[in-house]
Amino acid sequence: VVPSASRRTQIYPHLFTLEGDRVLLAGPNRGDTAVLDTGTWRWTDIPDIPVERLWGAATLAAFDADEGPRRLRLTGGADTAVTGRADGRTYEIDVTNPRAGWREGPTMAQGRAHLNVVGLPDGSHLAVGGGSGLVNGDLRGGPVFTAELLREGAAAWEEVPGQTVRRTYHSTAWLLPDGRVVSAGDDRDAVVRDLETYSPPYLFAGPRPQVLHAPAAVEYAATFRIATPDAARVGTVVMVTPGSTTHATDMTQRTGRLRILARDADGLVVRAPRAPGGLMPGYQMLMLVDDAGVPSVGRWVRLALPGTPPPGDGDGPARPDAPAPPSAAPLPRPSAARPPGVISPAAPPSGEVASAPGATAAPRLRAVGLQRRGTTTRVLLRSTHAGTVTVTAGRGPRAVAVCRVRVRPMRVATCRLGTRARPLTAVLRARGGTVRLSLPAAAP
């Protein structure tokens, strides 16, 4: 436990990781607004949300994957302390300058609480489900069936075809790789076990771009090639994090736009995000979006830290939906002058990981927690690389305790030492080098 990071909030707080090792707290209560610096483990308060909006949704707008998130929107909710009725207003904040506070955004046609808002690959947001708030003591209120769409840059929401099943408290919604949206669940009288799918307007706006081949995995800052016959009309390439919703909010939902470096008749050369912060390590849906906003079917691509084992190590499917380029239309082999780090499409795609051009693979080790209970010291560590960490208490021949633990990239590992002795030293041995870290003594 880090005392300086302790903060009392409403249950299911809206927490979003940001660039610079920061975490934004943005609801659900009006005063649940602050930024946590994980370097110092201290909170900085920011202006309150203008109104109470319990049971509302919070979503990040689509962003440049190199620059990270810029804008967060709060949608709907209810003032449970006064009327209990659902609200259709939205409020937005610049997450790069949260002290500037909130401004009101476009208002929905209908107020709704317990709704879900899903980010789409073209940058739009779809609001589905929800209810009228607290009505006669029932927090589910009357169900709202009409869905609403806020196109990127638009000044108003537009109503779109509605649902046939109530979707209020404990409902969920997420984006499918084919561009449709799933809406499911509700527990009004009994748990609702069915689901509905919604096809956004972009699925009726023209032919879809095709992805013939993309790598199964790619490292941060790497350049890689996407085989497509539609390169000329592709406007953006996006990575969309898969859905993970609870209580009206999906805090991992992100749509990051990648940099297109080059294009030819056979495909695109694209650069992965420079670093975590916007898009976190893990599986992403890679989609091409054409000039009309029509997305391709998503391909699962693993976004990896340097030194991460390739797909197939037990941390997920080896090659999720990533067939090799068709032999009938192979891409030409890049010349010797091709940009460094571009994956050759002639190379076998199975388990490939693109390396960042000129990027260092030096591992980094960080202590994220230090606890002492009785005569036991517990050290929490996080590494950028897979490897082994040895923690020693004491110095040289006077070392009185040693703990060894395997670490995985960006996963917290714990070493337990049956002593209070100091100093504490941690040594990481990983592919790419060895890191030595001196740790402060455990707090008394």
Residue pairs with C-beta under 8 A, 6 or more apart in sequence:
1 371
2 41
2 369
4 40
4 41
4 42
4 43
5 36
5 41
5 42
5 43
7 25
7 34
7 36
7 43
9 25
9 29
9 32
10 27
10 28
10 29
10 32
10 54
12 28
12 246
12 247
12 249
13 25
13 27
13 28
13 32
14 25
14 26
14 27
14 28
14 32
14 58
14 74
14 249
14 251
15 23
15 24
15 25
15 26
15 251
16 23
16 24
16 26
16 58
16 60
16 69
16 72
16 95
16 251
17 23
17 277
17 280
18 24
18 35
18 68
18 69
18 95
18 277
19 67
19 68
19 69
19 96
19 277
19 278
20 277
21 37
21 38
21 39
22 35
22 36
22 37
22 38
23 35
23 36
23 38
24 35
24 72
24 95
24 98
25 32
25 33
25 34
25 35
25 36
25 43
26 32
26 33
26 49
26 58
26 72
26 74
26 93
27 33
27 49
27 53
27 56
27 58
27 74
27 77
28 53
28 54
28 55
28 56
28 58
28 77
28 249
29 49
29 52
29 54
30 48
30 49
30 50
30 51
30 52
30 53
31 48
31 49
32 49
33 45
33 46
33 47
33 48
33 49
33 98
34 43
34 44
34 45
34 46
35 43
35 44
35 46
35 98
36 42
36 43
36 44
37 43
37 44
38 368
44 99
46 93
46 98
46 99
46 101
47 99
47 101
47 102
49 74
49 91
49 102
50 91
50 102
50 104
51 79
51 87
51 89
51 91
52 77
52 78
52 79
52 80
52 81
52 82
53 74
53 76
53 77
53 78
53 79
53 87
53 89
53 91
54 77
54 78
54 79
54 80
54 113
55 76
55 77
55 78
55 80
55 86
55 113
55 114
55 133
55 139
55 247
55 248
56 74
56 75
56 76
56 77
56 78
56 87
56 113
56 115
56 248
57 74
57 75
57 76
57 77
57 115
57 116
57 117
57 127
57 248
57 249
58 72
58 73
58 74
58 75
58 249
58 251
59 72
59 73
59 75
59 117
59 119
59 125
59 249
59 250
59 253
60 69
60 71
60 72
60 73
60 95
60 119
60 253
60 254
61 69
61 70
61 71
61 72
61 73
61 119
61 123
61 125
61 152
62 119
62 123
62 152
62 238
62 255
62 256
62 257
63 69
63 70
63 71
63 254
63 255
63 256
63 257
63 278
64 70
64 256
64 257
64 278
65 239
65 256
65 257
65 258
65 259
65 272
65 273
65 278
65 279
66 259
66 271
66 273
66 274
66 278
67 278
68 277
68 278
69 95
69 254
69 278
70 94
70 95
70 96
71 92
71 93
71 94
71 95
72 92
72 93
72 95
73 90
73 91
73 92
73 105
73 117
73 125
74 90
74 91
74 92
74 102
75 90
75 108
75 115
75 117
75 125
75 127
76 86
76 87
76 88
76 89
76 90
76 108
76 111
76 112
76 113
76 115
76 127
76 130
76 248
77 86
77 87
77 113
78 84
78 85
78 86
78 87
78 111
78 113
78 133
78 134
78 141
79 85
79 87
80 133
80 134
83 133
84 133
84 134
84 135
85 111
85 132
85 133
85 134
85 135
86 110
86 111
86 112
86 113
86 130
86 131
86 132
86 133
86 141
86 144
87 111
87 113
87 133
88 107
88 108
88 109
88 110
88 111
88 112
89 104
89 105
89 107
89 108
89 111
90 104
90 105
90 106
90 107
90 108
91 102
91 103
91 104
91 105
92 102
92 103
92 104
92 105
93 100
93 101
93 102
93 103
94 100
106 150
106 154
106 155
106 156
106 157
107 157
108 127
108 148
108 157
109 146
109 148
109 157
109 159
110 144
110 146
110 148
111 132
111 133
112 127
112 129
112 130
112 131
112 132
112 144
113 130
113 131
113 132
113 133
113 134
113 139
113 141
113 168
113 248
114 129
114 130
114 131
114 139
114 140
114 168
114 169
114 170
114 171
114 247
114 248
115 127
115 128
115 129
115 130
115 144
115 248
116 127
116 128
116 129
116 130
116 167
116 171
116 172
116 173
116 183
116 245
116 248
116 250
117 125
117 126
117 127
117 128
118 125
118 126
118 128
118 173
118 174
118 175
118 181
118 243
118 250
118 253
119 125
119 175
119 240
119 253
119 254
119 255
120 126
120 175
120 179
120 181
120 200
120 202
120 255
120 295
121 175
121 179
121 238
121 240
121 255
121 285
121 287
121 289
121 295
121 298
122 151
122 152
122 202
122 289
122 293
122 295
123 151
123 152
123 153
123 255
124 149
124 150
124 151
124 152
124 200
125 149
125 150
126 147
126 148
126 149
126 150
126 160
126 173
126 181
126 198
126 200
127 147
127 148
127 149
127 150
127 157
128 147
128 163
128 167
128 173
128 181
128 183
128 198
129 143
129 144
129 147
129 163
129 166
129 167
129 168
129 171
129 173
129 183
129 186
130 143
130 144
130 167
130 168
130 248
131 140
131 141
131 142
131 143
131 144
131 166
131 168
131 169
132 141
132 142
132 143
132 144
133 139
133 141
134 141
135 141
135 142
139 169
140 168
140 169
140 186
140 188
141 168
143 166
143 167
143 168
143 188
145 162
145 163
145 164
145 166
146 159
146 160
146 162
147 159
147 160
147 161
147 162
147 163
147 198
148 157
148 158
148 159
148 160
149 157
149 158
149 159
149 160
149 200
149 201
150 156
150 157
150 158
151 158
160 198
160 200
160 201
161 198
163 183
163 196
163 198
164 196
165 186
165 192
165 194
165 196
166 186
166 188
166 192
167 173
167 183
167 184
167 185
167 186
167 192
168 186
168 188
169 186
169 187
169 188
170 185
170 186
170 187
170 191
170 247
171 183
171 184
171 185
171 186
171 192
172 183
172 184
172 185
172 243
172 245
172 246
173 181
173 182
173 183
173 184
173 243
173 245
174 181
174 182
174 242
174 243
174 244
174 245
174 250
175 181
175 240
175 242
175 243
175 285
176 182
176 197
177 285
177 297
177 298
177 299
177 300
177 321
178 297
178 298
179 199
179 200
179 202
179 203
179 287
179 295
179 297
179 298
180 197
180 198
180 199
180 200
180 203
181 197
181 198
181 200
182 195
182 196
182 197
183 195
183 196
183 197
183 198
184 192
184 194
184 195
184 196
185 191
185 192
185 193
185 195
186 192
202 292
202 293
202 294
202 295
203 294
205 292
205 293
205 294
206 290
206 292
206 294
207 294
208 290
208 294
208 295
208 296
208 297
209 228
209 230
209 233
209 234
209 288
209 289
209 290
209 294
209 295
209 296
210 228
210 229
210 230
210 296
211 226
211 227
211 228
211 286
211 288
211 296
211 297
211 299
212 227
212 228
212 229
212 267
212 325
212 326
212 329
213 226
213 227
213 322
213 323
213 324
213 325
213 331
213 345
213 349
214 224
214 226
214 227
214 286
214 299
214 301
214 322
215 224
215 301
215 322
215 343
215 349
215 352
215 353
215 354
216 301
216 302
216 310
216 311
216 318
216 319
216 320
216 322
216 349
216 350
216 351
216 352
217 301
217 302
217 303
217 304
217 308
217 310
217 311
217 351
217 352
217 353
217 354
218 224
218 272
218 301
218 302
218 303
218 304
218 343
218 353
218 354
219 272
219 303
219 304
219 305
219 306
219 308
219 353
219 354
219 355
219 356
219 359
220 272
220 273
220 274
220 275
220 276
220 303
220 304
220 305
220 306
220 356
220 359
221 271
221 272
221 273
221 274
221 275
221 356
221 357
221 359
222 271
222 272
222 341
222 354
222 355
222 356
222 357
222 359
223 261
223 269
223 270
223 271
223 272
223 339
223 340
223 341
223 342
223 354
223 357
224 269
224 270
224 271
224 272
224 341
224 342
224 343
224 354
225 267
225 268
225 269
225 270
225 331
225 334
225 342
225 343
225 344
225 345
226 237
226 267
226 268
226 270
226 286
226 288
227 266
227 267
227 325
227 331
227 345
228 234
228 266
228 267
228 268
228 288
228 296
229 265
229 266
229 329
230 288
230 290
230 296
231 263
231 264
231 265
231 266
231 267
231 268
232 263
232 265
233 290
233 291
234 260
234 263
234 268
234 288
234 289
234 290
234 291
235 289
235 290
235 291
235 293
236 257
236 258
236 260
236 288
236 289
237 257
237 258
237 260
237 268
237 270
237 286
237 287
237 288
237 289
238 255
238 256
238 257
238 258
238 286
238 287
238 289
238 295
239 254
239 255
239 256
239 258
239 273
239 279
239 284
239 285
239 286
239 287
239 301
239 303
240 254
240 255
240 256
240 284
240 285
240 287
240 298
241 252
241 253
241 254
241 255
241 279
241 280
241 282
241 284
241 285
242 252
242 283
242 284
242 285
243 250
243 253
244 250
244 251
244 252
244 253
245 253
252 280
254 278
254 279
254 280
256 273
256 278
256 279
258 270
258 271
258 272
258 273
259 270
259 271
260 268
260 269
260 270
261 269
261 270
261 271
261 339
262 268
262 269
262 339
263 269
266 329
266 331
266 332
267 331
267 345
268 288
269 339
269 342
272 303
272 354
272 356
273 279
273 303
276 305
276 410
279 303
280 303
281 303
281 304
281 305
281 308
281 409
281 410
282 302
282 303
283 300
283 301
283 302
283 303
283 316
283 320
284 300
284 301
284 302
284 303
285 298
285 299
285 300
285 301
286 298
286 299
286 300
286 301
287 295
287 296
287 297
287 298
287 299
288 295
288 296
289 295
289 296
299 321
299 322
300 317
300 320
300 321
300 322
301 322
302 311
302 316
304 353
304 409
305 384
305 385
305 409
305 410
306 355
306 356
306 359
306 360
306 361
306 384
306 385
306 432
307 361
307 363
307 384
307 385
307 386
307 409
307 430
307 431
307 432
308 353
308 385
308 386
308 409
309 315
309 386
310 351
310 352
310 353
311 317
311 318
311 319
311 320
311 351
312 318
312 319
312 351
318 350
318 351
319 349
319 350
319 351
322 349
324 348
324 349
324 350
325 331
325 345
325 349
330 345
330 346
331 345
331 346
333 344
333 345
333 346
334 342
334 344
334 345
338 344
339 357
340 357
340 358
341 354
341 355
341 356
341 357
342 354
343 352
343 354
361 385
361 431
361 432
361 433
362 432
362 433
362 435
363 383
363 384
363 385
363 387
363 428
363 430
363 431
363 432
363 433
363 435
364 383
364 384
364 385
364 435
365 381
365 382
365 383
365 384
365 389
365 426
365 428
365 435
365 437
366 381
366 382
366 383
366 437
367 379
367 380
367 381
367 426
367 437
367 439
368 380
368 381
368 382
368 412
369 378
369 379
369 380
369 412
370 377
370 378
370 379
370 380
370 424
370 439
370 440
370 442
370 443
371 377
371 378
371 380
371 442
372 378
372 420
372 442
372 443
372 444
375 418
375 419
375 420
376 416
376 417
376 418
376 419
377 393
377 416
377 417
377 419
377 420
377 424
377 442
378 414
378 415
378 416
378 417
379 391
379 403
379 414
379 415
379 416
379 417
379 424
379 426
379 439
380 412
380 413
380 414
381 389
381 391
381 405
381 407
381 412
381 413
381 414
381 415
381 426
382 407
382 410
382 411
382 412
382 413
383 389
383 407
383 408
383 409
383 410
383 413
383 428
383 430
384 409
384 410
385 407
385 409
385 428
385 430
385 431
385 432
386 406
386 407
386 408
386 409
386 430
386 431
387 406
387 407
387 428
387 429
387 430
387 431
388 404
388 405
388 406
388 407
388 428
388 429
388 430
389 404
389 405
389 406
389 407
389 413
389 415
389 426
389 427
389 428
389 429
390 402
390 403
390 404
390 426
390 427
390 429
391 402
391 403
391 404
391 405
391 415
391 417
391 424
391 425
391 426
391 439
392 399
392 401
392 402
392 424
392 425
392 426
392 427
393 399
393 400
393 401
393 402
393 417
393 419
393 421
393 422
393 423
393 424
394 400
394 401
394 419
394 421
394 422
394 423
395 423
395 425
400 419
400 421
401 417
401 418
401 419
401 421
402 417
403 415
403 416
403 417
404 415
405 413
405 414
405 415
406 413
407 413
407 428
407 430
415 426
417 424
420 442
422 441
422 442
423 438
423 439
423 441
424 438
424 439
424 440
424 441
424 442
425 436
425 437
425 438
425 439
426 436
426 437
426 439
427 434
427 435
427 436
427 437
428 434
428 435
428 436
428 437
